[in-house]
Each structure stands twice: as C-alpha cells, then as structure tokens.
Amino acid sequence: MYDIMAAFGMAFTLGVLALATIIIVVSIWQFAANERAKASIAREEAYRKLAEESAKAQTEIVEALKEIRPKIAEIEKLLREVE
C-alpha cells in the first residue's frame, strides 16, 4: 500500500512539475512574441514617418525646380544672345 501511495505521490509531483514547466515555457514564448510585435510596430511607424518626410522633401524639390526652370531658360537665352 505504501509503495502505491509513494508512486502516486511521485507521479503527481512529476505531473505538477511538467505542467509548471509548460506554463513557464509558454509564458516566455508569448512574452517574446509580444516584444517582437512591439518592435515590428515601431519599425513600421519609423518607416511611415520616413515615407512622409520623403514625400514632403520631394514636393519641396519640385517647387524649387519650378522656380529654377524659368531662370535657367533666361540664362540660356542670354548665352545665345552673347554668342
């Protein structure tokens, strides 16, 4: 009778340890997945900000070119007259 109770106690203890190990591993896994998701969101936000800044810079360049083109045409005309 004592052997059966000892075996049952040992099996119960091993079962509890296995369950605790599984819970710890799953918790760590989920924590790591959560951190990866946060990092991914931060990267996407940085990329979105960079894209917005690039679009703004491109618009500014286009506006500057619109201002420069007539001046270049004027210089070309002047150079043709000098020749």
C-alpha positions, 0 to 999 in steps of 0.5 A: 500500500505504501509503495502505491501511495509513494508512486502516486505521490511521485507521479503527481509531483512529476505531473505538477512539475511538467505542467509548471514547466509548460506554463513557464515555457509558454509564458516566455514564448508569448512574452517574446512574441509580444516584444517582437510585435512591439518592435515590428510596430515601431519599425513600421511607424519609423518607416511611415514617418520616413515615407512622409518626410520623403514625400514632403522633401520631394514636393519641396524639390519640385517647387524649387525646380519650378522656380529654377526652370524659368531662370535657367531658360533666361540664362540660356537665352542670354548665352545665345544672345552673347554668342 
